[in-house]
Amino acid sequence: MRLPRALPVVAVVASLAACSPAPEREPLRRPVASSTADARTEQPTPEPSPTPERKPFTIAFGGDVHFEGILRPRLADPRTALGPIASVLRKADLSMVNLETAITTAGTPAPGKQYTFRAPASALTALKGAGVDVASMANNHGMDYMESGLADSLAAVKRSKFPVVGIGEDAAQAYRPFRRTVNGNRVAIIGATQVLDAEFIQSWTATADQGGLASAKNEAALLRAVRQARKNSDTVIVHLHWGTEMQKCPNEAQRSLAPKLVEAGADVVVGGHAHILLGSGYLDDAYVNYGLGNFVFYNSNPATTGRTGVLTLTINGRKVLKDTWTPATIQGGIPIPMTGSAKTSAVTDWKALRSCTGLAARP
């Protein structure tokens, strides 16, 4: 278009604007107005945020951890306290262990207990440094230093900002899940213990007005927590302290609880306590592990309690796609990953533990 020379600049701009096509705009969605006045005052409804695409993630589980005896000096350098097994834990998108100790340097040990465990707050730093993302303290040693030890533990957890489940200042906190979104999967992990010394069940169990541990003996409370987590999670995991010491097959209490948790909405049920490895496999479409054994532990027998490893699950939503066992042996209190033919043999032995569990190799 040719413009007259005398036309003012403002007019030129206006003329060019009139000739240029207006940029296309995505139409706004408006709610149907009930009246003309409503149509004038109603605000446009914003477009919903796109849901991130969900992709498989991995989660690695180690067994029971404390820092007593020969392990205590390792806390002088928390970054290397767990040794070479840390490389296995770090490879997973998430990793978890059972922290079987009170976090305190003071207090009075639980009366009458043969073994009581405690560790300084650097134990939490050591787990974090090894790539552990969350730990459960719901076990029969989590309150070994009673109420004062519980207060110290909760304070240490708060200061460290290291996620811990299964313990709290009341039941709401103790049964509250750890939550994280991984590759688009909303993951919830609940910790609880099915093992408590009879004389401590009442004083150690968290209630509405008492601090303590999340107890699986209170099945109603645990199942309620699982059902609640199921409502707004893609993957629900229950980490349990369960089993009978040195018994290689699941006990009646384990066999009774596992299907109830699955029915309530758990996709994975995993844990330990027996000091030895127990079998793993599928219960319908859910995955159950009955015993991860010792992991970072001061006392072990190479043929039994010294056999350990890392269980890594590949999960997408509610589907456990794959299980991988990385075998290790406890040497000097820490897990040393196995290699070569010894590793192959150990994986075969681990798979054979399933034979007395009633679990399947596939969903």
C-alpha positions as CSV (number, residue, x, y, z in Angstrom):
1,M,0.0,0.0,0.0
2,R,1.4,3.5,-0.9
3,L,0.9,6.2,1.8
4,P,0.6,9.9,1.1
5,R,3.9,11.7,2.0
6,A,2.1,14.3,4.2
7,L,0.4,11.7,6.4
8,P,1.5,12.0,10.1
9,V,3.6,9.3,11.7
10,V,0.7,8.4,14.1
11,A,-1.6,7.9,11.2
12,V,1.0,5.7,9.4
13,V,1.2,3.5,12.5
14,A,-2.5,3.3,12.8
15,S,-2.9,2.5,9.1
16,L,-0.3,-0.3,9.2
17,A,-2.0,-1.8,12.3
18,A,-5.3,-1.8,10.5
19,C,-3.8,-3.6,7.5
20,S,-1.9,-6.3,9.6
21,P,-3.9,-9.3,10.7
22,A,-4.6,-9.7,14.4
23,P,-2.6,-12.4,16.1
24,E,-4.6,-15.6,16.7
25,R,-5.6,-16.1,20.3
26,E,-6.8,-19.3,22.0
27,P,-10.4,-18.8,22.9
28,L,-11.2,-18.4,26.6
29,R,-13.6,-20.9,28.1
30,R,-16.2,-19.1,30.1
31,P,-18.9,-20.7,32.3
32,V,-22.4,-20.4,31.2
33,A,-23.9,-17.3,32.8
34,S,-27.3,-17.5,34.4
35,S,-28.0,-13.8,33.6
36,T,-26.6,-10.9,31.7
37,A,-25.2,-9.4,34.9
38,D,-23.5,-12.7,35.7
39,A,-21.9,-12.8,32.3
40,R,-20.4,-9.4,32.9
41,T,-18.9,-10.2,36.3
42,E,-17.9,-13.9,35.9
43,Q,-14.1,-14.4,35.5
44,P,-12.7,-16.7,32.8
45,T,-12.0,-20.2,34.1
46,P,-8.2,-20.8,33.9
47,E,-7.0,-23.8,31.8
48,P,-6.0,-26.7,34.1
49,S,-2.3,-27.4,34.4
50,P,-1.1,-30.3,32.3
51,T,-0.5,-33.5,34.3
52,P,3.1,-34.5,34.0
53,E,3.7,-37.7,32.1
54,R,4.2,-40.6,34.5
55,K,7.3,-42.8,33.9
56,P,8.8,-45.7,35.8
57,F,11.0,-45.0,38.8
58,T,13.2,-47.1,41.0
59,I,13.3,-47.4,44.8
60,A,16.1,-49.3,46.7
61,F,15.6,-50.8,50.1
62,G,18.3,-51.8,52.6
63,G,17.7,-53.6,55.9
64,D,18.4,-52.8,59.5
65,V,20.9,-50.1,60.3
66,H,22.5,-49.0,63.6
67,F,25.8,-47.5,64.5
68,E,26.8,-49.4,67.7
69,G,30.1,-51.1,68.5
70,I,32.6,-51.2,65.6
71,L,30.3,-48.9,63.6
72,R,30.4,-45.9,65.9
73,P,33.9,-44.7,64.7
74,R,32.6,-44.7,61.1
75,L,30.5,-41.7,62.0
76,A,33.6,-39.6,62.3
77,D,33.2,-39.2,58.5
78,P,29.5,-39.5,57.9
79,R,30.0,-39.2,54.1
80,T,31.6,-42.7,53.9
81,A,30.0,-44.3,57.0
82,L,28.0,-46.9,54.9
83,G,30.9,-47.8,52.7
84,P,30.7,-49.0,49.1
85,I,27.0,-50.0,49.2
86,A,26.2,-46.3,49.0
87,S,26.8,-46.5,45.2
88,V,24.0,-49.0,44.9
89,L,21.6,-46.8,46.9
90,R,22.4,-43.7,45.0
91,K,21.6,-45.2,41.6
92,A,17.9,-45.5,42.5
93,D,15.5,-42.6,42.3
94,L,14.6,-43.2,46.0
95,S,16.2,-45.3,48.7
96,M,15.2,-46.3,52.1
97,V,16.4,-48.2,55.2
98,N,15.2,-49.1,58.7
99,L,17.1,-47.0,61.3
100,E,17.1,-49.3,64.3
101,T,18.3,-47.0,67.0
102,A,17.3,-44.0,69.1
103,I,19.0,-40.8,68.1
104,T,20.3,-39.5,71.4
105,T,23.5,-39.3,73.5
106,A,21.7,-39.1,76.9
107,G,18.8,-40.6,78.7
108,T,18.2,-43.9,80.5
109,P,17.9,-47.2,78.6
110,A,14.6,-49.0,78.6
111,P,14.4,-51.1,81.8
112,G,15.0,-54.8,81.4
113,K,16.1,-54.7,77.7
114,Q,19.1,-56.9,76.9
115,Y,20.1,-54.8,73.9
116,T,19.6,-51.1,73.6
117,F,20.8,-49.0,70.7
118,R,21.5,-45.3,70.4
119,A,23.5,-43.1,68.1
120,P,24.3,-39.4,67.7
121,A,22.6,-37.1,65.2
122,S,25.4,-37.7,62.8
123,A,23.7,-41.0,62.0
124,L,21.2,-39.1,60.0
125,T,24.0,-37.2,58.2
126,A,25.5,-40.6,57.4
127,L,22.3,-41.9,55.8
128,K,21.9,-38.7,53.8
129,G,25.5,-38.9,52.7
130,A,25.0,-42.5,51.5
131,G,22.1,-41.4,49.3
132,V,19.3,-42.6,51.6
133,D,16.1,-40.5,51.1
134,V,14.0,-41.7,54.0
135,A,14.3,-44.0,57.0
136,S,11.8,-45.7,59.2
137,M,12.3,-45.6,63.0
138,A,9.2,-47.8,63.7
139,N,10.9,-50.8,65.3
140,N,11.7,-52.4,68.6
141,H,14.7,-50.2,69.2
142,G,13.3,-46.8,68.1
143,M,12.5,-45.8,71.7
144,D,15.3,-47.7,73.5
145,Y,15.9,-44.6,75.6
146,M,12.3,-44.1,76.4
147,E,10.5,-40.7,76.4
148,S,13.6,-38.6,76.7
149,G,15.2,-40.5,73.9
150,L,12.1,-40.0,71.8
151,A,12.2,-36.2,72.4
152,D,15.9,-36.2,71.4
153,S,15.2,-38.2,68.3
154,L,12.4,-36.0,67.1
155,A,14.5,-32.9,67.8
156,A,17.5,-34.4,65.8
157,V,15.2,-35.3,62.9
158,K,13.8,-31.8,62.8
159,R,17.2,-30.1,62.9
160,S,18.6,-32.4,60.2
161,K,15.5,-32.1,57.9
162,F,16.1,-35.8,57.1
163,P,12.8,-37.5,56.4
164,V,11.8,-40.2,58.9
165,V,8.6,-42.2,59.1
166,G,7.0,-44.4,61.8
167,I,7.7,-42.1,64.8
168,G,6.2,-38.9,66.0
169,E,5.0,-36.6,68.8
170,D,1.5,-38.1,68.3
171,A,-0.2,-40.7,66.2
172,A,-1.0,-38.3,63.4
173,Q,2.7,-37.7,62.9
174,A,3.8,-41.3,63.4
175,Y,1.5,-42.7,60.8
176,R,2.0,-39.8,58.4
177,P,3.6,-40.9,55.1
178,F,6.7,-39.5,53.5
179,R,5.6,-38.1,50.1
180,R,7.6,-37.3,47.0
181,T,6.7,-37.1,43.3
182,V,9.2,-39.1,41.2
183,N,9.0,-39.2,37.4
184,G,5.4,-38.1,37.7
185,N,4.5,-40.7,40.3
186,R,3.1,-39.5,43.6
187,V,4.8,-41.8,46.1
188,A,3.6,-42.3,49.7
189,I,5.6,-44.3,52.2
190,I,4.2,-45.3,55.6
191,G,6.4,-46.9,58.4
192,A,5.1,-49.1,61.2
193,T,6.3,-51.9,63.5
194,Q,4.6,-55.2,64.2
195,V,7.4,-56.1,66.7
196,L,7.3,-54.5,70.2
197,D,8.3,-56.0,73.5
198,A,5.1,-56.8,75.4
199,E,6.0,-54.5,78.4
200,F,6.5,-51.5,76.1
201,I,3.5,-51.8,73.8
202,Q,1.5,-49.2,75.7
203,S,4.2,-46.7,76.5
204,W,5.9,-46.9,73.0
205,T,2.8,-46.7,70.8
206,A,1.9,-43.3,69.5
207,T,-1.7,-42.1,70.3
208,A,-3.7,-38.9,69.9
209,D,-2.0,-37.5,73.0
210,Q,1.2,-39.5,73.4
211,G,4.4,-39.5,71.3
212,G,5.8,-42.8,70.1
213,L,5.9,-45.3,67.2
214,A,3.4,-46.2,64.6
215,S,2.3,-49.7,65.6
216,A,1.1,-52.4,63.2
217,K,-0.5,-54.1,66.2
218,N,-3.1,-51.4,65.9
219,E,-4.2,-52.7,62.6
220,A,-7.2,-50.3,62.3
221,A,-4.9,-47.3,62.6
222,L,-2.4,-48.6,60.0
223,L,-5.1,-49.7,57.5
224,R,-6.7,-46.3,57.9
225,A,-3.4,-44.6,57.1
226,V,-3.0,-46.8,54.0
227,R,-6.5,-46.1,52.7
228,Q,-6.0,-42.3,53.3
229,A,-2.7,-42.4,51.3
230,R,-4.4,-44.4,48.5
231,K,-6.8,-41.5,47.8
232,N,-4.1,-39.1,46.5
233,S,-1.1,-41.3,45.6
234,D,0.0,-43.2,42.6
235,T,2.2,-45.6,44.6
236,V,1.6,-46.6,48.2
237,I,4.4,-48.3,50.1
238,V,4.3,-49.7,53.6
239,H,7.6,-50.3,55.4
240,L,7.2,-52.7,58.3
241,H,9.4,-54.1,61.1
242,W,8.1,-57.7,61.2
243,G,9.0,-61.3,61.4
244,T,10.5,-63.7,63.9
245,E,14.3,-63.5,64.6
246,M,16.3,-66.2,62.8
247,Q,13.1,-67.8,61.2
248,K,13.5,-67.9,57.4
249,C,9.8,-68.2,56.6
250,P,7.2,-65.5,57.3
251,N,5.2,-66.0,60.6
252,E,1.5,-66.1,61.0
253,A,1.3,-62.4,61.9
254,Q,3.0,-61.4,58.7
255,R,0.9,-63.7,56.5
256,S,-2.2,-62.3,58.1
257,L,-1.3,-58.6,57.8
258,A,0.1,-58.5,54.2
259,P,-3.2,-59.2,52.4
260,K,-5.0,-56.7,54.6
261,L,-2.6,-54.0,53.6
262,V,-2.9,-54.9,49.9
263,E,-6.7,-54.8,50.1
264,A,-6.4,-51.4,51.8
265,G,-4.4,-50.1,48.9
266,A,-0.7,-50.9,49.4
267,D,1.2,-51.6,46.2
268,V,4.4,-52.6,48.1
269,V,4.9,-54.1,51.5
270,V,8.5,-54.4,52.6
271,G,10.6,-54.7,55.8
272,G,12.6,-56.8,58.1
273,H,13.6,-57.7,61.7
274,A,14.6,-61.3,61.6
275,H,18.4,-60.6,61.1
276,I,18.3,-62.9,58.1
277,L,16.9,-62.7,54.6
278,L,13.3,-63.8,53.9
279,G,11.6,-64.2,50.5
280,S,10.0,-61.7,48.2
281,G,7.4,-61.8,45.5
282,Y,3.9,-60.9,44.3
283,L,0.7,-61.1,46.2
284,D,-1.8,-60.7,43.4
285,D,-0.6,-57.4,41.8
286,A,1.2,-56.1,44.9
287,Y,4.8,-56.8,45.8
288,V,5.7,-58.1,49.3
289,N,9.1,-58.6,50.9
290,Y,9.1,-60.5,54.2
291,G,12.7,-59.8,55.3
292,L,15.6,-57.6,54.3
293,G,17.9,-58.8,57.1
294,N,20.7,-56.9,58.7
295,F,22.4,-54.1,56.6
296,V,24.7,-51.9,58.6
297,F,25.0,-54.0,61.8
298,Y,27.8,-54.7,64.2
299,N,27.3,-58.4,64.7
300,S,27.0,-60.9,61.9
301,N,27.7,-64.5,60.9
302,P,28.9,-64.9,57.2
303,A,26.6,-67.8,56.6
304,T,23.4,-66.3,58.1
305,T,23.1,-62.8,59.6
306,G,26.0,-61.6,57.4
307,R,24.0,-62.2,54.2
308,T,22.5,-58.9,53.0
309,G,21.8,-56.8,50.0
310,V,19.7,-54.1,48.3
311,L,16.3,-54.8,46.9
312,T,15.5,-52.4,44.0
313,L,12.0,-52.2,42.6
314,T,11.1,-50.6,39.3
315,I,7.6,-49.1,39.6
316,N,5.1,-47.3,37.4
317,G,2.0,-46.1,39.4
318,R,0.5,-49.2,41.0
319,K,2.6,-51.7,38.9
320,V,5.8,-53.2,40.1
321,L,7.5,-53.9,36.8
322,K,10.7,-55.5,38.1
323,D,12.6,-56.6,41.2
324,T,16.4,-56.7,41.3
325,W,18.5,-58.1,44.1
326,T,22.1,-56.8,44.7
327,P,23.7,-59.2,47.1
328,A,26.3,-58.2,49.7
329,T,28.1,-59.6,52.7
330,I,28.5,-57.7,56.0
331,Q,32.2,-57.2,56.6
332,G,33.4,-55.0,59.5
333,G,29.7,-54.0,60.1
334,I,29.1,-52.7,56.5
335,P,27.7,-54.3,53.4
336,I,30.2,-55.1,50.7
337,P,28.6,-55.9,47.3
338,M,29.3,-59.3,45.8
339,T,30.8,-59.8,42.4
340,G,31.3,-62.6,39.8
341,S,30.1,-66.2,40.4
342,A,29.5,-65.5,44.1
343,K,27.0,-62.8,43.2
344,T,25.2,-65.0,40.7
345,S,24.9,-67.8,43.3
346,A,23.7,-65.4,46.0
347,V,20.9,-64.1,43.7
348,T,19.8,-67.7,43.0
349,D,19.7,-68.4,46.7
350,W,17.7,-65.2,47.3
351,K,15.1,-66.2,44.8
352,A,14.8,-69.6,46.4
353,L,13.7,-68.0,49.7
354,R,10.3,-67.4,48.0
355,S,9.4,-71.1,48.2
356,C,7.9,-70.9,51.7
357,T,6.2,-67.5,51.4
358,G,3.2,-68.2,49.2
359,L,4.2,-65.4,46.9
360,A,4.6,-65.6,43.2
361,A,7.5,-64.7,40.9
362,R,5.2,-62.6,38.7
363,P,2.0,-60.7,39.3
